[in-house]
Amino acid sequence: MGWWLAWASPVRAAPYEVEPEAAGAQDLLALVEEGAISAETLSALLALRRTGVDPGLATRATLYALPGLTYSDVDAVLRTRGEGSAVGGRLRGALTEATSRRLAPFLDARRSGRLSGDARLMMAFSASDGLPPPFALQVRAGGVANLRVGLLATLARRSLGPLRRDARRRAFVVDAPGTQVQLPKLYVQWTGERATVLAGAYRLGFGQRLTLDTTALPSPDGFVPDDGVRPPSGLERECLVGGDGCAPEARLSDVTPDFRWDESFRGVAGTVRGPLGRDATLSLTGFASYQSRALPRHAVLDRSLCPSPAGRGGCKAPDVWVSVPGQREQKLSARTLPNAFHEWAGGGNATLASSSRSHVGVTGWAARPAWGHDGAPLDFQPNARYPAGGAFGALGLDAAWGRGPVDLFFEGSRSFDAAPGGGGGLGVLQRTVLSGAARELELSFRYYGRGFANPYSGAPSGPDSLEGLRVRNELGTRVRFLQREEGAWRLRGQVDAWMLPSDGAVPGSAGTLHARASARGDLLAWPRFQPSLQLEWRDSGVGGTGACGDEAALEPDALGLCVSARQGVIARVRSDVVEGLSVALQYGHARVRTPEARGFRHDALAVFDVRLQPARALRLHGRLVWKDEDLSERSRLRQELRAALDVAWAVSGVMSARARYAWVRDLKDASVARVPPDPPRHLFQVEWETRF
């Protein structure tokens, strides 16, 4: 997504920090660039926008995923739906007109019995490209026979060939990148009155996201189809190998990377639901998946390279050699390896609900990696995110109860794995929510044992990790609040504190305390003057000096345990100057200490944003962003100036086009920079969408 993700809050599973004024993909990316939302919030909103929510059928948990709604708002929607007012995707009487307009991009208003859908063709390129541009095609259609289909196809030019193992050298060999058409995601979904079945690519999650969640949504409730894709937002080096495998000009030149996507589950998932007795409903969900998964080279362990059969420490990652046209094989530079292993996975969930607010559920799943390299002794490195040793999984129990303004949620989970010295661990999460029409308060507690190695948990956690996993070795509490007066003002924030109950990657780190707090206030009463102020404070190793000695020798996981701190403020003013013209100006300043540095540095970010709609069919969006990661020097960190122009044109009622141009200039001083500054970059994106 780009360098601006480093500015966003890294805490997982945080609630939506703002209610987005516009829900286009570039609009949401802009919110990340401004520091208004986190990277996970971006993923959730993009997935929600692509999947859509049917307000006439969605459950309470699914409706709560819509940005800006409290549980009180959701219950009002459900009451309105029960009175027959949710018709054609509209929620008459349940929400204000402004809220309904804001949520429109996230709603699925398609009606059954009539074919409808859309196709979106995307292309990206830069002025420095020496290759054809990459393409991506997304297609969705549905409405006939209760079927819904979707696909993602891409034209890739930088994708490595099949991964093979050379037993003699105990290394991998791949073919050089070449242009090829890929079909990474395809799904077919059938939805009936009491059952839903999907075959293809999907994401799923349940309960409080502790046992199983790959959706990024704050309250997942089953499976959703997946055809998501991430457009390139920057450039990468054209040369993929070290040594003299590339010509001198290729080693220094940049090229547009291919479109990328997250690897979800791929297989079959289904849900059946129905009444059980007079006052209860039973829902049963099952899934089975066989997915090829990529892995960074440094995350692969070849036991034949270990100095001792029992030890995992000191086992280096195998080399990867790539065939270079006209030359001998060259060693591949650091890169993610496609189809590094295959994963068999399956499981399910059973939920018994007495109302929309009260239920008890059980979730369980298991997965087994298959390396498929002629019996080679391959496994995962300790930092690989996946537990080593073979199969892994989790089993959990979740429950919810609500009356009046109070909702209680609980989930407990036990993970299982075959990792040396592991075997699994416990995780517990409890939330209490007090909700009203204009306010909401949540208090949550969490505990994740040191052995809780669950790569498919999406529960709230701090940014520190252990062996590639964040939801692990943590005892914490979080308070979040929302208070608003519709059309006048809005205040939201959270306080989060957690400690390590056991030693992490560094001996003696048990008891290390971390804390963060943030708050944002928006004044909305005057369209021509809408100021907002956002404050943030983070501290690792509160009250102490941390658990780090020689910081330079630490693993990446260990660096997260060193003393680090951040105090930041972001001031923003937005003005609707006249109808069709809005202007926003923002400045952010932060005092930052990182584990690698001995003292504090000062970062700055300034944004100037203009939106203009000169005609109903034409929208223009211009942004100028200046970012400086250390105001005291210009030799090593990011100092950039970025200007971008977005043009969206509604060609007709069913066709639209969008073009984006970005100019990026590296502001580092060439005379003192450790790495020569990049030349000015010119980036282009073109998108064509048709609806039917």
C-alpha positions as CSV (number, residue, x, y, z in Angstrom):
1,M,0.0,0.0,0.0
2,G,2.9,2.4,0.5
3,W,5.2,4.1,2.9
4,W,2.4,6.0,4.6
5,L,1.3,2.8,6.3
6,A,4.2,3.4,8.7
7,W,2.3,6.5,9.9
8,A,-0.9,4.6,10.8
9,S,-1.5,3.1,14.1
10,P,-0.1,-0.5,14.2
11,V,-2.5,-1.9,16.9
12,R,-4.6,-4.8,15.5
13,A,-8.3,-5.0,15.5
14,A,-8.9,-1.4,16.7
15,P,-12.4,-0.1,16.0
16,Y,-12.8,2.3,13.0
17,E,-11.1,5.5,14.1
18,V,-13.3,7.7,11.8
19,E,-16.4,7.6,9.7
20,P,-15.0,8.1,6.2
21,E,-16.5,11.0,4.3
22,A,-15.9,9.1,1.0
23,A,-15.5,5.4,0.5
24,G,-13.5,5.0,-2.7
25,A,-10.3,3.0,-2.6
26,Q,-8.1,6.0,-3.0
27,D,-10.1,8.0,-0.4
28,L,-9.5,5.2,2.1
29,L,-5.8,5.1,1.2
30,A,-5.7,8.9,1.8
31,L,-7.1,8.4,5.3
32,V,-4.2,6.0,6.0
33,E,-1.7,8.5,4.6
34,E,-3.2,11.2,6.9
35,G,-2.8,8.9,10.0
36,A,-6.6,8.9,10.5
37,I,-7.1,5.1,10.3
38,S,-4.9,2.1,10.7
39,A,-3.8,-0.4,8.1
40,E,-6.2,-3.0,9.4
41,T,-9.1,-0.6,9.3
42,L,-8.2,0.0,5.7
43,S,-8.3,-3.7,4.9
44,A,-11.7,-4.1,6.7
45,L,-13.3,-1.2,4.9
46,L,-12.0,-2.2,1.5
47,A,-13.3,-5.8,2.0
48,L,-16.6,-4.4,3.3
49,R,-16.9,-2.1,0.3
50,R,-16.2,-4.9,-2.2
51,T,-18.5,-7.5,-0.5
52,G,-21.4,-5.3,0.4
53,V,-23.9,-5.6,3.2
54,D,-27.5,-6.4,2.5
55,P,-29.4,-4.5,5.2
56,G,-32.5,-6.7,4.7
57,L,-30.6,-9.9,5.5
58,A,-27.5,-9.0,7.5
59,T,-27.1,-10.2,11.1
60,R,-26.5,-7.9,14.0
61,A,-22.7,-8.6,13.9
62,T,-22.5,-7.9,10.2
63,L,-24.4,-4.6,10.5
64,Y,-22.0,-3.6,13.3
65,A,-19.1,-3.8,10.8
66,L,-20.5,-0.8,9.0
67,P,-18.4,2.3,9.9
68,G,-19.9,4.7,12.5
69,L,-22.7,2.5,13.8
70,T,-23.1,1.7,17.5
71,Y,-24.9,-1.4,18.8
72,S,-27.8,0.9,19.6
73,D,-27.9,2.0,15.9
74,V,-27.8,-1.6,14.7
75,D,-30.6,-2.6,17.0
76,A,-32.7,0.3,15.6
77,V,-32.0,-1.0,12.1
78,L,-33.1,-4.5,13.1
79,R,-36.3,-3.1,14.7
80,T,-37.0,-1.2,11.5
81,R,-36.4,-4.3,9.4
82,G,-38.8,-6.2,11.5
83,E,-41.5,-3.6,10.8
84,G,-40.8,-4.1,7.0
85,S,-39.1,-0.7,6.4
86,A,-35.8,-2.0,5.0
87,V,-36.7,-2.2,1.4
88,G,-34.4,-2.0,-1.6
89,G,-31.3,-1.5,0.5
90,R,-32.8,1.6,2.2
91,L,-33.3,1.9,5.9
92,R,-36.2,4.3,6.2
93,G,-36.7,5.6,9.7
94,A,-33.7,3.7,11.2
95,L,-30.9,6.1,10.4
96,T,-30.5,9.7,9.5
97,E,-30.4,10.7,5.8
98,A,-26.7,11.8,6.2
99,T,-25.8,8.4,7.7
100,S,-27.6,6.5,5.0
101,R,-25.7,8.4,2.3
102,R,-22.4,7.8,4.0
103,L,-23.1,4.1,4.3
104,A,-24.4,3.7,0.7
105,P,-21.0,2.5,-0.7
106,F,-20.9,-0.3,1.8
107,L,-24.4,-1.6,1.1
108,D,-25.5,-4.3,-1.3
109,A,-28.7,-3.1,-3.0
110,R,-28.9,-5.8,-5.6
111,R,-32.2,-7.6,-5.8
112,S,-32.7,-11.3,-6.6
113,G,-34.3,-12.3,-9.9
114,R,-32.4,-9.8,-12.0
115,L,-28.8,-10.2,-13.3
116,S,-26.5,-7.4,-12.0
117,G,-22.9,-7.0,-11.4
118,D,-19.8,-5.1,-12.4
119,A,-16.4,-5.5,-14.1
120,R,-13.4,-3.4,-13.2
121,L,-10.2,-3.3,-15.3
122,M,-7.1,-1.7,-13.6
123,M,-3.7,-0.8,-15.0
124,A,-0.6,0.7,-13.4
125,F,2.6,2.0,-14.9
126,S,5.4,4.5,-14.4
127,A,7.6,6.6,-16.6
128,S,10.6,4.5,-15.7
129,D,9.1,1.2,-16.8
130,G,10.9,-1.0,-19.3
131,L,8.2,-3.7,-19.2
132,P,4.5,-3.8,-20.3
133,P,2.2,-2.5,-17.5
134,P,0.5,-4.9,-15.2
135,F,-3.3,-5.4,-15.4
136,A,-6.0,-6.7,-13.0
137,L,-9.6,-7.6,-13.8
138,Q,-12.3,-8.0,-11.2
139,V,-15.7,-9.3,-12.2
140,R,-18.8,-9.9,-10.0
141,A,-22.3,-11.0,-11.1
142,G,-25.4,-12.3,-9.4
143,G,-29.1,-12.1,-8.9
144,V,-30.3,-15.1,-10.9
145,A,-31.1,-18.4,-9.2
146,N,-29.7,-17.0,-5.9
147,L,-26.2,-17.3,-7.4
148,R,-23.3,-14.9,-7.1
149,V,-20.0,-15.3,-8.9
150,G,-16.7,-13.4,-8.9
151,L,-13.2,-13.6,-10.2
152,L,-9.8,-11.9,-10.1
153,A,-7.5,-12.2,-13.1
154,T,-4.1,-10.5,-13.5
155,L,-1.4,-10.0,-16.1
156,A,1.8,-10.4,-14.2
157,R,5.3,-9.7,-15.5
158,R,7.4,-10.0,-12.3
159,S,6.1,-13.4,-11.0
160,L,8.7,-16.0,-10.4
161,G,8.4,-19.4,-12.0
162,P,7.7,-22.7,-10.2
163,L,9.8,-23.3,-7.1
164,R,12.0,-26.5,-7.3
165,R,14.5,-27.9,-4.8
166,D,18.0,-28.9,-5.9
167,A,18.9,-31.8,-3.6
168,R,22.6,-31.7,-4.5
169,R,23.0,-28.1,-3.5
170,R,20.3,-28.2,-0.9
171,A,18.8,-25.0,-2.4
172,F,15.8,-23.8,-4.3
173,V,15.8,-23.0,-8.0
174,V,13.2,-20.9,-9.8
175,D,12.6,-19.8,-13.4
176,A,13.2,-16.2,-14.2
177,P,10.1,-13.9,-14.1
178,G,8.0,-13.8,-17.3
179,T,4.7,-12.4,-18.4
180,Q,1.8,-14.6,-17.6
181,V,-2.0,-14.5,-17.0
182,Q,-3.0,-15.6,-13.5
183,L,-6.4,-16.4,-12.0
184,P,-5.7,-16.3,-8.3
185,K,-9.3,-15.9,-7.1
186,L,-12.6,-17.3,-8.3
187,Y,-15.8,-18.1,-6.4
188,V,-19.4,-19.2,-6.9
189,Q,-21.9,-18.6,-4.0
190,W,-25.5,-19.8,-3.7
191,T,-27.7,-18.3,-1.0
192,G,-31.0,-19.8,0.1
193,E,-33.5,-19.0,2.8
194,R,-31.8,-21.4,5.3
195,A,-28.5,-22.3,3.7
196,T,-25.5,-20.7,1.9
197,V,-22.7,-22.5,0.0
198,L,-19.6,-21.1,-1.5
199,A,-16.9,-22.7,-3.6
200,G,-13.7,-20.9,-4.4
201,A,-11.8,-18.1,-2.5
202,Y,-13.2,-16.9,0.8
203,R,-12.5,-15.4,4.2
204,L,-14.2,-16.3,7.4
205,G,-14.3,-15.5,11.1
206,F,-16.5,-16.1,14.2
207,G,-17.1,-14.7,17.7
208,Q,-14.5,-12.3,19.0
209,R,-12.0,-13.2,16.3
210,L,-9.8,-15.1,18.8
211,T,-10.1,-18.7,17.5
212,L,-10.5,-18.0,13.8
213,D,-10.7,-14.8,11.7
214,T,-9.2,-13.8,8.4
215,T,-11.8,-11.2,7.4
216,A,-10.3,-8.1,9.3
217,L,-13.9,-7.1,10.2
218,P,-14.5,-6.1,13.8
219,S,-17.4,-8.6,14.2
220,P,-17.2,-11.4,11.7
221,D,-20.1,-13.8,11.3
222,G,-19.2,-16.6,9.0
223,F,-17.6,-16.6,5.5
224,V,-17.5,-13.9,2.8
225,P,-16.3,-14.3,-0.8
226,D,-12.9,-12.9,-1.6
227,D,-11.7,-11.3,-4.9
228,G,-9.6,-8.5,-3.3
229,V,-6.5,-7.1,-4.9
230,R,-4.0,-4.4,-4.0
231,P,-2.8,-2.1,-6.7
232,P,0.9,-1.1,-6.7
233,S,1.6,2.2,-5.0
234,G,5.3,2.5,-5.5
235,L,8.2,1.1,-7.4
236,E,10.7,-1.7,-6.9
237,R,14.1,-2.5,-8.2
238,E,14.1,-4.1,-11.6
239,C,17.0,-6.4,-10.8
240,L,16.0,-9.4,-8.7
241,V,19.5,-11.1,-8.3
242,G,22.7,-10.2,-6.6
243,G,26.2,-10.1,-8.0
244,D,26.7,-9.4,-11.6
245,G,23.5,-11.0,-12.7
246,C,22.0,-7.7,-14.0
247,A,23.4,-5.0,-16.3
248,P,24.5,-1.9,-14.3
249,E,21.5,0.2,-15.6
250,A,19.1,-2.6,-14.5
251,R,20.6,-2.7,-11.0
252,L,19.7,1.0,-10.5
253,S,16.4,1.3,-12.4
254,D,13.0,0.9,-11.0
255,V,9.9,-0.8,-12.3
256,T,6.2,-1.0,-11.4
257,P,5.5,-4.2,-9.4
258,D,2.6,-6.5,-10.2
259,F,-0.8,-6.3,-8.6
260,R,-0.8,-8.2,-5.3
261,W,-3.4,-9.9,-3.1
262,D,-3.7,-11.7,0.2
263,E,-4.0,-15.4,0.2
264,S,-7.3,-16.4,1.7
265,F,-8.8,-19.8,2.1
266,R,-9.6,-21.7,-1.1
267,G,-12.1,-24.5,-1.2
268,V,-15.7,-25.0,0.0
269,A,-17.6,-23.4,2.8
270,G,-21.3,-23.7,3.8
271,T,-23.8,-22.6,6.4
272,V,-27.2,-24.1,7.3
273,R,-29.4,-22.4,9.9
274,G,-32.9,-23.0,11.3
275,P,-35.1,-22.9,14.3
276,L,-34.4,-25.2,17.2
277,G,-37.4,-25.4,19.5
278,R,-39.6,-22.4,20.0
279,D,-37.1,-19.7,20.9
280,A,-33.7,-20.7,19.6
281,T,-31.9,-20.8,16.2
282,L,-29.0,-23.2,15.3
283,S,-26.4,-22.2,12.8
284,L,-23.8,-24.7,11.5
285,T,-20.9,-23.7,9.3
286,G,-18.2,-25.9,7.9
287,F,-15.2,-25.3,5.6
288,A,-12.4,-27.1,3.8
289,S,-9.5,-25.5,2.1
290,Y,-6.4,-26.4,0.0
291,Q,-4.4,-23.3,-0.6
292,S,-0.9,-22.6,-2.0
293,R,0.9,-20.1,0.2
294,A,3.8,-17.8,-0.4
295,L,6.6,-17.4,2.2
296,P,9.5,-15.1,2.6
297,R,12.8,-16.9,1.9
298,H,14.1,-16.2,5.4
299,A,11.1,-18.0,6.9
300,V,12.0,-21.3,5.3
301,L,14.0,-23.8,7.4
302,D,15.9,-26.6,5.8
303,R,16.9,-29.1,8.5
304,S,19.6,-30.5,6.4
305,L,21.5,-27.2,6.8
306,C,21.2,-27.3,10.6
307,P,24.5,-27.8,12.5
308,S,22.6,-30.1,14.9
309,P,19.5,-32.3,14.2
310,A,17.7,-31.0,17.3
311,G,18.3,-27.3,17.1
312,R,16.3,-24.8,15.2
313,G,18.5,-21.9,16.2
314,G,21.4,-21.4,13.8
315,C,19.6,-23.1,10.9
316,K,20.0,-20.7,8.0
317,A,17.4,-20.3,5.3
318,P,18.2,-22.1,2.0
319,D,19.5,-20.1,-0.9
320,V,17.3,-19.5,-4.0
321,W,18.9,-19.5,-7.4
322,V,17.2,-18.1,-10.5
323,S,18.0,-18.7,-14.1
324,V,19.2,-15.5,-15.8
325,P,18.9,-15.5,-19.7
326,G,22.2,-16.0,-21.3
327,Q,24.1,-16.5,-18.0
328,R,24.5,-19.1,-15.3
329,E,22.2,-19.2,-12.4
330,Q,22.4,-16.2,-10.0
331,K,21.4,-16.0,-6.3
332,L,17.9,-14.4,-5.8
333,S,17.8,-11.3,-3.6
334,A,15.4,-11.2,-0.7
335,R,11.9,-11.9,-2.0
336,T,8.7,-13.7,-1.2
337,L,8.7,-17.2,-2.7
338,P,5.4,-18.1,-4.5
339,N,3.8,-21.5,-3.7
340,A,6.4,-22.3,-1.1
341,F,4.1,-24.8,0.6
342,H,0.5,-26.1,0.3
343,E,-1.9,-26.0,3.2
344,W,-4.8,-28.3,4.0
345,A,-7.2,-26.7,6.4
346,G,-10.7,-27.4,7.6
347,G,-13.1,-26.8,10.5
348,G,-16.3,-25.2,11.4
349,N,-18.6,-23.4,13.9
350,A,-21.8,-24.2,15.6
351,T,-23.8,-21.4,17.2
352,L,-27.0,-21.6,19.2
353,A,-28.8,-18.2,19.5
354,S,-31.8,-17.3,21.6
355,S,-31.9,-13.8,20.2
356,S,-29.8,-11.4,18.0
357,R,-27.9,-10.4,21.2
358,S,-27.5,-13.8,23.0
359,H,-25.7,-16.9,21.7
360,V,-23.3,-19.6,22.5
361,G,-20.9,-20.9,19.8
362,V,-18.1,-23.4,19.3
363,T,-15.4,-23.0,16.7
364,G,-12.6,-25.4,15.7
365,W,-10.2,-25.7,12.9
366,A,-7.0,-27.6,11.9
367,A,-4.4,-27.1,9.2
368,R,-1.5,-29.1,7.9
369,P,1.4,-27.8,5.7
370,A,2.6,-29.9,2.8
371,W,5.9,-28.9,1.3
372,G,5.9,-31.2,-1.7
373,H,9.6,-31.0,-2.5
374,D,10.5,-34.7,-2.8
375,G,10.6,-35.4,0.9
376,A,13.1,-32.6,1.7
377,P,13.3,-31.9,5.5
378,L,11.7,-28.4,5.2
379,D,9.9,-26.6,8.0
380,F,9.1,-23.1,9.2
381,Q,11.7,-20.9,10.9
382,P,10.9,-19.5,14.3
383,N,10.0,-16.1,12.8
384,A,7.7,-17.6,10.1
385,R,4.3,-16.9,11.7
386,Y,3.3,-20.6,11.2
387,P,4.1,-23.1,14.0
388,A,6.8,-25.6,13.0
389,G,6.6,-29.4,13.3
390,G,3.5,-30.2,11.3
391,A,-0.2,-29.8,11.9
392,F,-1.7,-26.9,14.0
393,G,-5.1,-25.6,14.9
394,A,-7.4,-24.2,17.6
395,L,-10.6,-24.9,19.4
396,G,-12.7,-22.2,21.1
397,L,-15.9,-21.3,22.9
398,D,-17.6,-17.9,22.5
399,A,-20.7,-16.4,24.1
400,A,-22.7,-13.2,24.0
401,W,-25.5,-11.7,26.1
402,G,-27.3,-8.4,25.9
403,R,-30.0,-6.5,27.7
404,G,-30.9,-2.9,27.4
405,P,-27.7,-0.8,26.8
406,V,-25.4,-3.6,28.0
407,D,-23.7,-6.3,25.8
408,L,-21.3,-8.9,27.2
409,F,-19.0,-10.9,24.9
410,F,-16.6,-13.7,25.8
411,E,-14.3,-16.1,23.9
412,G,-11.8,-18.6,25.2
413,S,-9.6,-20.6,22.9
414,R,-6.9,-23.3,23.0
415,S,-4.3,-23.6,20.2
416,F,-2.6,-26.8,19.3
417,D,0.7,-27.4,17.4
418,A,3.6,-29.8,17.1
419,A,6.4,-27.2,17.4
420,P,9.5,-28.3,19.3
421,G,9.0,-27.2,22.9
422,G,5.5,-26.0,22.1
423,G,2.2,-27.8,21.9
424,G,-0.2,-24.9,22.2
425,G,-1.6,-22.5,24.7
426,L,-4.6,-20.6,26.0
427,G,-6.2,-17.4,24.9
428,V,-9.1,-15.5,26.6
429,L,-10.9,-12.3,25.5
430,Q,-13.8,-10.5,27.2
431,R,-15.7,-7.4,26.1
432,T,-18.3,-5.3,27.8
433,V,-20.1,-2.6,25.7
434,L,-22.5,0.1,26.9
435,S,-24.2,1.6,23.9
436,G,-26.6,4.4,23.4
437,A,-27.9,6.3,20.4
438,A,-25.1,8.9,20.6
439,R,-22.5,7.2,22.7
440,E,-20.7,3.9,23.2
441,L,-18.2,2.7,25.8
442,E,-16.3,-0.6,25.6
443,L,-14.1,-2.2,28.2
444,S,-12.1,-5.3,27.1
445,F,-9.7,-7.7,28.8
446,R,-7.4,-10.2,27.0
447,Y,-4.9,-12.9,27.8
448,Y,-2.8,-14.8,25.3
449,G,-0.4,-17.4,26.6
450,R,3.1,-17.7,25.4
451,G,2.3,-21.0,23.7
452,F,-0.9,-19.5,21.9
453,A,0.5,-19.9,18.4
454,N,-2.5,-19.3,16.2
455,P,-1.7,-17.7,12.8
456,Y,-5.4,-17.3,12.0
457,S,-6.4,-15.3,15.0
458,G,-7.5,-11.7,14.4
459,A,-8.1,-10.7,18.0
460,P,-7.0,-7.3,19.4
461,S,-3.3,-7.1,20.3
462,G,-0.3,-4.8,20.6
463,P,2.2,-4.3,17.7
464,D,4.9,-6.4,19.4
465,S,5.2,-10.0,18.2
466,L,6.7,-13.3,19.2
467,E,7.8,-15.7,16.5
468,G,5.9,-13.7,13.9
469,L,2.6,-13.6,15.8
470,R,1.1,-10.6,17.5
471,V,-1.8,-12.4,19.3
472,R,0.6,-14.2,21.7
473,N,2.2,-13.7,25.1
474,E,0.1,-10.7,26.1
475,L,-2.0,-9.7,29.1
476,G,-3.9,-6.4,28.4
477,T,-6.9,-4.2,28.7
478,R,-8.5,-1.6,26.4
479,V,-11.1,1.1,26.9
480,R,-12.6,2.8,23.9
481,F,-15.3,5.5,23.7
482,L,-17.4,7.4,21.3
483,Q,-19.5,10.4,22.0
484,R,-21.3,12.5,19.3
485,E,-23.9,15.0,18.5
486,E,-25.2,14.4,15.0
487,G,-24.2,17.3,12.7
488,A,-22.4,19.1,15.6
489,W,-19.4,17.3,17.0
490,R,-17.8,13.9,17.5
491,L,-15.3,12.6,20.0
492,R,-13.7,9.2,20.0
493,G,-10.6,7.6,21.5
494,Q,-9.1,4.6,23.3
495,V,-6.6,3.7,26.0
496,D,-4.7,0.4,25.6
497,A,-2.2,-1.2,28.0
498,W,-0.6,-4.6,27.9
499,M,2.3,-6.5,29.4
500,L,4.3,-9.6,28.7
501,P,3.2,-12.4,31.1
502,S,6.2,-14.5,30.1
503,D,9.6,-13.8,28.5
504,G,9.3,-12.9,24.8
505,A,12.2,-13.0,22.3
506,V,14.5,-11.5,24.9
507,P,15.3,-13.3,28.3
508,G,14.2,-11.2,31.2
509,S,11.4,-9.4,29.2
510,A,8.6,-10.8,31.3
511,G,6.6,-8.0,32.9
512,T,7.5,-5.4,30.2
513,L,4.7,-2.9,30.1
514,H,3.4,-1.2,27.0
515,A,0.7,1.5,26.8
516,R,-0.9,3.7,24.2
517,A,-3.7,6.2,24.1
518,S,-5.3,8.2,21.3
519,A,-8.2,10.6,20.9
520,R,-9.8,12.5,18.0
521,G,-12.3,15.3,18.1
522,D,-14.2,16.7,15.1
523,L,-16.3,19.8,15.0
524,L,-19.0,19.4,12.4
525,A,-21.4,22.3,13.1
526,W,-20.2,24.7,10.3
527,P,-19.7,23.3,6.8
528,R,-17.1,26.0,6.0
529,F,-15.1,25.4,9.1
530,Q,-14.7,21.8,10.3
531,P,-11.6,21.5,12.5
532,S,-10.4,18.2,14.0
533,L,-7.6,17.4,16.4
534,Q,-6.0,14.0,17.0
535,L,-3.7,13.2,19.9
536,E,-1.6,10.0,20.2
537,W,0.7,8.6,22.9
538,R,2.6,5.4,22.8
539,D,5.3,4.0,25.2
540,S,7.0,0.6,25.4
541,G,8.9,-0.3,28.5
542,V,6.8,2.1,30.6
543,G,8.6,3.0,33.8
544,G,11.8,1.2,32.9
545,T,14.7,0.9,30.4
546,G,13.4,-2.1,28.5
547,A,14.8,-5.6,28.1
548,C,17.4,-4.8,25.4
549,G,21.1,-4.9,25.6
550,D,22.9,-4.8,22.3
551,E,19.9,-3.7,20.2
552,A,21.8,-4.1,16.9
553,A,22.1,-7.8,17.5
554,L,18.4,-8.5,18.2
555,E,16.0,-10.3,16.0
556,P,13.1,-8.2,14.5
557,D,10.7,-9.7,17.1
558,A,13.0,-8.6,19.9
559,L,13.2,-5.1,18.7
560,G,9.6,-4.6,19.4
561,L,10.4,-5.2,23.1
562,C,13.0,-2.4,23.3
563,V,12.2,1.0,24.7
564,S,10.3,3.0,22.1
565,A,7.9,5.9,22.4
566,R,5.8,8.3,20.3
567,Q,3.9,11.4,21.2
568,G,2.0,12.9,18.3
569,V,-0.6,15.5,17.4
570,I,-2.5,16.0,14.1
571,A,-4.5,19.1,13.4
572,R,-6.8,19.3,10.4
573,V,-9.2,21.8,9.0
574,R,-11.8,21.0,6.3
575,S,-14.0,23.5,4.5
576,D,-16.9,23.1,2.1
577,V,-16.1,26.3,0.3
578,V,-19.0,26.1,-2.1
579,E,-21.1,23.3,-3.4
580,G,-18.8,20.9,-5.2
581,L,-15.6,22.3,-3.7
582,S,-13.9,21.3,-0.5
583,V,-10.5,22.0,0.8
584,A,-8.6,20.4,3.7
585,L,-5.3,21.3,5.3
586,Q,-3.5,19.1,7.8
587,Y,-0.3,19.1,9.8
588,G,1.0,16.3,12.1
589,H,4.1,16.4,14.3
590,A,5.4,13.5,16.4
591,R,8.3,13.0,18.8
592,V,9.5,9.5,18.2
593,R,12.0,7.1,19.8
594,T,12.8,3.8,18.0
595,P,14.7,0.8,19.3
596,E,17.5,1.5,16.8
597,A,18.0,5.1,18.0
598,R,19.6,6.4,21.2
599,G,17.4,9.4,21.5
600,F,14.2,11.1,20.2
601,R,13.7,12.4,16.7
602,H,11.0,14.7,15.4
603,D,8.7,13.7,12.4
604,A,6.4,15.8,10.4
605,L,3.6,15.3,7.9
606,A,1.7,18.0,6.0
607,V,-1.3,17.4,3.7
608,F,-3.1,19.8,1.4
609,D,-6.3,18.2,-0.1
610,V,-8.7,19.7,-2.7
611,R,-11.8,18.1,-4.0
612,L,-13.7,19.6,-6.9
613,Q,-16.8,18.5,-8.8
614,P,-17.3,20.9,-11.7
615,A,-20.0,18.7,-13.2
616,R,-22.2,15.9,-12.0
617,A,-20.2,13.4,-14.1
618,L,-16.7,14.7,-13.3
619,R,-14.8,14.7,-10.0
620,L,-11.3,15.9,-9.4
621,H,-9.2,15.2,-6.3
622,G,-5.7,16.7,-5.8
623,R,-3.3,16.1,-2.9
624,L,0.0,17.4,-1.9
625,V,1.9,15.5,0.9
626,W,5.2,16.3,2.5
627,K,6.7,13.8,4.9
628,D,9.9,14.0,6.9
629,E,10.8,11.2,9.3
630,D,13.6,13.2,11.0
631,L,13.6,16.9,10.8
632,S,17.2,17.2,12.1
633,E,18.9,15.4,9.1
634,R,18.4,14.4,5.5
635,S,20.7,11.4,5.0
636,R,18.9,8.2,5.8
637,L,15.1,8.1,6.6
638,R,12.2,9.0,4.4
639,Q,11.9,12.6,3.3
640,E,9.5,12.9,0.4
641,L,7.2,15.2,-1.4
642,R,4.2,13.6,-3.2
643,A,1.7,15.3,-5.4
644,A,-1.3,13.3,-6.8
645,L,-4.2,14.1,-9.0
646,D,-7.3,11.8,-9.3
647,V,-9.8,12.3,-12.1
648,A,-13.1,10.3,-12.0
649,W,-15.5,10.5,-14.9
650,A,-19.0,8.9,-15.0
651,V,-19.1,8.2,-18.8
652,S,-22.7,7.0,-18.5
653,G,-25.1,5.6,-16.0
654,V,-23.3,2.2,-16.2
655,M,-19.7,3.1,-17.1
656,S,-17.0,5.1,-15.3
657,A,-13.3,5.8,-15.6
658,R,-10.7,6.9,-13.2
659,A,-7.1,8.0,-13.8
660,R,-4.5,8.8,-11.2
661,Y,-1.1,10.5,-11.5
662,A,1.4,10.8,-8.7
663,W,4.7,12.5,-8.7
664,V,7.2,11.6,-5.9
665,R,10.4,13.4,-5.1
666,D,13.0,12.1,-2.7
667,L,14.2,15.1,-0.6
668,K,17.3,13.4,0.9
669,D,20.5,15.3,0.5
670,A,22.6,13.5,-2.1
671,S,25.9,14.8,-0.7
672,V,25.4,13.2,2.7
673,A,22.8,10.4,2.1
674,R,23.9,6.9,3.0
675,V,21.9,5.6,0.0
676,P,21.6,7.9,-3.1
677,P,18.2,9.5,-3.3
678,D,15.8,8.1,-5.8
679,P,15.2,10.2,-8.9
680,P,11.7,11.8,-9.3
681,R,9.1,9.1,-9.9
682,H,6.0,9.4,-12.1
683,L,3.3,6.9,-11.3
684,F,0.1,6.3,-13.2
685,Q,-3.0,4.2,-12.5
686,V,-6.0,3.8,-14.8
687,E,-9.3,2.1,-14.0
688,W,-12.4,1.4,-16.1
689,E,-15.6,0.1,-14.5
690,T,-18.8,-1.0,-16.0
691,R,-22.0,-2.0,-14.2
692,F,-24.8,-4.1,-15.5
